[in-house]
Amino acid sequence: MELAMIKEEWMHDLLELYSTDQLDDPIMEYGNRSYSFERLDVWNKSIDLVEWIYSLTFTFPGEEKFILTSQIRRASISVPSNIAEGVNRRTDTDKIHFINIAYNSLIELLNQRIIAKRLNFIQDEDYQPGRKMIQALTAMLFGLSRSFSK
């Protein structure tokens, strides 16, 4: 079956599902579902960090595309991904586990940024704001984790 045909059938099924009110979600905004993680400041700020990291690593040397650039980008993406997964887990233990993974990804990202700075891929004016963003996010994650451990 062609991709276009699959997409058309899928969209038809979705529209039918929405139009018959078979989806009962109290949080609807502009016809789109909103999930709990999307309302978290820490998640939104971690998405801002991902965008900033992508724009920053765009200037890295081409030979770093599959090495440090890839590692830094993957670590940054891991943060909001684990926040999203974690806050939607059922048990507080699971929630804390994923928040800890997000925290560890931030520490990994900080380490990789230090390496990039030492290799002169990042200048001081780009390094310091990123470090402050990481520090703010680690503090926010610590607070989020504590909220689940009460």
Backbone hydrogen bonds in HBPLUS format (Angstrom, degrees):
<---DONOR---> <-ACCEPTOR-->    atom                        ^
c    i                          cat <-CA-CA->   ^        H-A-AA   ^      H-
h    n   atom  resd res      DA  || num        DHA   H-A  angle D-A-AA Bond
n    s   type  num  typ     dist DA aas  dist angle  dist       angle   num
A0006-ILE N   A0002-GLU O   3.03 MM   4  6.37 158.1  2.08 153.6 159.9     1
A0007-LYS N   A0003-LEU O   2.91 MM   4  6.12 163.8  1.93 153.7 158.1     2
A0008-GLU N   A0004-ALA O   2.96 MM   4  6.12 156.6  2.01 142.7 149.1     3
A0009-GLU N   A0005-MET O   3.00 MM   4  6.25 162.7  2.03 150.7 154.3     4
A0010-TRP N   A0006-ILE O   2.93 MM   4  6.10 160.7  1.96 151.4 157.2     5
A0011-MET N   A0007-LYS O   2.90 MM   4  6.08 164.4  1.92 154.4 158.0     6
A0012-HIS N   A0008-GLU O   2.96 MM   4  6.11 155.6  2.02 145.5 152.6     7
A0013-ASP N   A0009-GLU O   2.95 MM   4  6.19 161.5  1.99 150.0 154.4     8
A0014-LEU N   A0010-TRP O   2.97 MM   4  6.24 156.1  2.02 148.4 155.3     9
A0015-LEU N   A0011-MET O   2.91 MM   4  6.10 166.6  1.93 153.2 156.4    10
A0016-GLU N   A0012-HIS O   2.97 MM   4  6.14 157.2  2.02 149.7 156.2    11
A0017-LEU N   A0013-ASP O   2.98 MM   4  6.14 155.5  2.04 144.5 151.1    12
A0018-TYR N   A0014-LEU O   2.93 MM   4  6.22 161.2  1.96 155.7 160.0    13
A0019-SER N   A0015-LEU O   2.90 MM   4  5.99 159.5  1.94 147.6 153.8    14
A0020-THR N   A0016-GLU O   3.18 MM   4  6.23 135.3  2.39 142.1 151.0    15
A0022-GLN N   A0017-LEU O   3.42 MM   5  5.76 155.4  2.49 169.8 169.0    16
A0021-ASP N   A0018-TYR O   3.24 MM   3  5.38 165.1  2.26 109.2 112.1    17
A0029-GLU N   A0032-ASN O   3.02 MM   3  5.40 175.2  2.02 156.3 157.7    18
A0032-ASN N   A0029-GLU O   2.90 MM   3  5.40 166.1  1.92 121.9 125.8    19
A0038-GLU N   A0035-TYR O   2.97 MM   3  5.58 139.8  2.13 118.3 128.9    20
A0039-ARG N   A0036-SER O   3.13 MM   3  5.63 155.9  2.19 112.9 119.8    21
A0040-LEU N   A0037-PHE O   3.13 MM   3  5.36 163.2  2.16 109.0 114.3    22
A0044-ASN N   A0040-LEU O   3.07 MM   4  6.39 168.6  2.08 155.7 158.2    23
A0045-LYS N   A0041-ASP O   2.82 MM   4  5.99 161.4  1.85 156.5 161.6    24
A0046-SER N   A0042-VAL O   2.98 MM   4  6.04 141.9  2.13 134.7 145.0    25
A0047-ILE N   A0043-TRP O   2.98 MM   4  6.31 141.8  2.13 146.8 157.2    26
A0048-ASP N   A0044-ASN O   3.06 MM   4  6.40 150.6  2.15 141.3 149.3    27
A0049-LEU N   A0045-LYS O   2.98 MM   4  6.29 148.1  2.09 139.3 147.8    28
A0050-VAL N   A0046-SER O   3.04 MM   4  6.34 151.2  2.13 139.9 146.8    29
A0051-GLU N   A0047-ILE O   3.03 MM   4  6.37 163.4  2.06 153.9 157.1    30
A0052-TRP N   A0048-ASP O   2.96 MM   4  6.21 158.6  2.01 148.6 154.9    31
A0053-ILE N   A0049-LEU O   2.79 MM   4  5.99 160.4  1.83 154.4 159.8    32
A0054-TYR N   A0050-VAL O   2.93 MM   4  6.16 162.3  1.96 154.0 158.3    33
A0055-SER N   A0051-GLU O   3.11 MM   4  6.38 161.1  2.15 147.8 152.4    34
A0056-LEU N   A0052-TRP O   2.91 MM   4  6.11 153.0  1.98 148.1 156.3    35
A0057-THR N   A0053-ILE O   2.83 MM   4  5.96 169.7  1.84 159.1 161.1    36
A0058-PHE N   A0054-TYR O   3.15 MM   4  6.14 127.9  2.43 137.0 148.6    37
A0059-THR N   A0056-LEU O   3.20 MM   3  5.97 161.0  2.24 116.6 121.2    38
A0060-PHE N   A0057-THR O   3.04 MM   3  5.12 161.1  2.08 105.8 111.9    39
A0064-GLU N   A0061-PRO O   2.95 MM   3  5.56 159.6  1.99 118.4 125.2    40
A0065-LYS N   A0062-GLY O   3.07 MM   3  5.38 166.9  2.08 115.9 118.7    41
A0067-ILE N   A0064-GLU O   3.03 MM   3  4.97 158.4  2.08 105.8 112.5    42
A0069-THR N   A0064-GLU O   3.09 MM   5  5.73 151.2  2.18 144.5 150.9    43
A0071-GLN N   A0067-ILE O   3.02 MM   4  6.26 161.8  2.05 152.2 157.8    44
A0072-ILE N   A0068-LEU O   2.89 MM   4  6.01 169.3  1.90 157.9 160.1    45
A0073-ARG N   A0069-THR O   3.01 MM   4  6.16 164.3  2.04 150.6 155.3    46
A0074-ARG N   A0070-SER O   2.91 MM   4  6.06 163.7  1.93 151.6 156.3    47
A0075-ALA N   A0071-GLN O   2.94 MM   4  6.12 159.2  1.99 149.5 155.1    48
A0076-SER N   A0072-ILE O   3.01 MM   4  6.21 157.0  2.07 146.5 152.8    49
A0077-ILE N   A0073-ARG O   2.96 MM   4  6.19 158.3  2.01 151.6 157.4    50
A0078-SER N   A0074-ARG O   2.99 MM   4  6.10 142.5  2.14 141.7 151.7    51
A0079-VAL N   A0076-SER O   3.31 MM   3  5.62 141.6  2.46 102.3 111.4    52
A0081-SER N   A0077-ILE O   3.28 MM   4  6.30 156.3  2.34 149.1 155.9    53
A0082-ASN N   A0078-SER O   2.96 MM   4  5.93 158.7  2.01 144.4 148.7    54
A0083-ILE N   A0079-VAL O   3.07 MM   4  6.30 152.0  2.15 151.4 159.9    55
A0084-ALA N   A0080-PRO O   2.92 MM   4  6.02 168.4  1.93 147.4 150.7    56
A0085-GLU N   A0081-SER O   3.00 MM   4  6.22 163.0  2.03 144.8 149.8    57
A0086-GLY N   A0082-ASN O   2.79 MM   4  5.66 156.9  1.85 137.4 145.3    58
A0087-VAL N   A0083-ILE O   2.99 MM   4  6.09 175.4  1.99 160.2 159.8    59
A0088-ASN N   A0085-GLU O   3.32 MM   3  5.50 141.3  2.48 100.3 111.0    60
A0089-ARG N   A0086-GLY O   3.08 MM   3  5.36 168.5  2.10 114.2 116.5    61
A0095-LYS N   A0091-THR O   2.98 MM   4  6.31 159.8  2.02 150.0 156.2    62
A0096-ILE N   A0092-ASP O   2.90 MM   4  6.08 167.6  1.91 153.0 155.2    63
A0097-HIS N   A0093-THR O   3.00 MM   4  6.17 153.3  2.07 143.0 150.8    64
A0098-PHE N   A0094-ASP O   3.11 MM   4  6.44 161.5  2.15 156.0 157.8    65
A0099-ILE N   A0095-LYS O   3.00 MM   4  6.26 154.7  2.07 150.7 158.7    66
A0100-ASN N   A0096-ILE O   2.85 MM   4  6.04 151.9  1.93 149.4 156.8    67
A0101-ILE N   A0097-HIS O   3.06 MM   4  6.43 144.8  2.19 140.3 150.1    68
A0102-ALA N   A0098-PHE O   2.99 MM   4  6.29 156.5  2.05 145.6 151.2    69
A0103-TYR N   A0099-ILE O   2.91 MM   4  6.22 155.8  1.97 146.4 153.3    70
A0104-ASN N   A0100-ASN O   2.86 MM   4  6.10 162.0  1.90 149.7 154.3    71
A0105-SER N   A0101-ILE O   2.89 MM   4  6.15 145.5  2.01 145.7 155.5    72
A0106-LEU N   A0102-ALA O   3.05 MM   4  6.40 144.8  2.18 143.9 153.1    73
A0106-LEU N   A0103-TYR O   3.05 MM   3  5.13 121.3  2.40  96.2 111.0    74
A0107-ILE N   A0103-TYR O   3.06 MM   4  6.48 151.3  2.14 148.2 156.2    75
A0108-GLU N   A0104-ASN O   2.90 MM   4  6.16 156.2  1.96 145.5 152.3    76
A0109-LEU N   A0105-SER O   2.84 MM   4  6.03 154.9  1.90 143.0 150.2    77
A0110-LEU N   A0106-LEU O   2.84 MM   4  6.12 154.3  1.91 147.0 153.8    78
A0111-ASN N   A0107-ILE O   3.00 MM   4  6.26 162.3  2.04 150.0 154.0    79
A0112-GLN N   A0108-GLU O   2.95 MM   4  6.25 159.0  2.00 150.8 156.6    80
A0113-ARG N   A0109-LEU O   2.90 MM   4  6.12 148.8  2.00 147.6 156.4    81
A0114-ILE N   A0110-LEU O   2.94 MM   4  6.24 150.0  2.03 148.6 156.9    82
A0115-ILE N   A0111-ASN O   3.02 MM   4  6.37 157.4  2.07 148.4 154.2    83
A0116-ALA N   A0112-GLN O   2.90 MM   4  6.15 161.0  1.94 145.1 150.4    84
A0117-LYS N   A0113-ARG O   2.85 MM   4  6.07 149.1  1.95 144.7 153.0    85
A0118-ARG N   A0114-ILE O   2.93 MM   4  6.18 160.4  1.96 150.1 155.4    86
A0119-LEU N   A0115-ILE O   2.93 MM   4  6.20 139.6  2.10 146.9 158.6    87
A0121-PHE N   A0116-ALA O   2.78 MM   5  5.11 160.0  1.82 165.8 160.5    88
A0120-ASN N   A0117-LYS O   2.92 MM   3  4.88 157.5  1.98 106.0 111.5    89
A0126-ASP N   A0123-GLN O   2.96 MM   3  5.47 147.1  2.07 114.7 124.5    90
A0127-TYR N   A0123-GLN O   2.89 MM   4  6.07 139.8  2.06 147.1 159.3    91
A0128-GLN N   A0124-ASP O   3.14 MM   4  6.10 173.0  2.15 156.9 155.2    92
A0131-ARG N   A0127-TYR O   2.96 MM   4  6.22 152.8  2.04 153.7 162.3    93
A0132-LYS N   A0128-GLN O   3.01 MM   4  6.28 156.6  2.06 153.5 159.4    94
A0133-MET N   A0129-PRO O   2.97 MM   4  6.26 150.1  2.06 144.8 153.1    95
A0134-ILE N   A0130-GLY O   2.97 MM   4  6.24 159.1  2.02 148.4 153.6    96
A0135-GLN N   A0131-ARG O   2.90 MM   4  6.17 158.2  1.94 148.8 154.9    97
A0136-ALA N   A0132-LYS O   2.94 MM   4  6.13 159.7  1.98 147.5 152.6    98
A0137-LEU N   A0133-MET O   2.95 MM   4  6.18 160.2  1.99 149.3 154.9    99
A0138-THR N   A0134-ILE O   2.90 MM   4  6.12 156.9  1.95 152.2 158.3   100
A0139-ALA N   A0135-GLN O   3.14 MM   4  6.34 156.9  2.20 145.4 151.1   101
A0140-MET N   A0136-ALA O   2.99 MM   4  6.27 155.6  2.05 147.0 154.1   102
A0141-LEU N   A0137-LEU O   2.83 MM   4  6.05 156.9  1.89 151.4 157.5   103
A0142-PHE N   A0138-THR O   2.96 MM   4  6.12 151.7  2.04 142.6 150.3   104
A0143-GLY N   A0139-ALA O   3.05 MM   4  6.35 157.9  2.10 146.8 152.1   105
A0144-LEU N   A0140-MET O   2.90 MM   4  6.19 155.4  1.96 146.9 154.1   106
A0145-SER N   A0141-LEU O   2.83 MM   4  6.00 163.3  1.86 151.4 155.8   107
A0146-ARG N   A0142-PHE O   2.97 MM   4  6.22 156.7  2.03 147.2 153.6   108
A0147-SER N   A0143-GLY O   3.04 MM   4  6.29 144.2  2.18 142.2 151.5   109
A0147-SER N   A0144-LEU O   3.12 MM   3  5.13 121.8  2.48  93.6 108.3   110
A0148-PHE N   A0145-SER O   3.11 MM   3  5.41 140.7  2.27 103.1 113.8   111
A0149-SER N   A0146-ARG O   3.10 MM   3  5.05 145.2  2.22  98.4 108.9   112
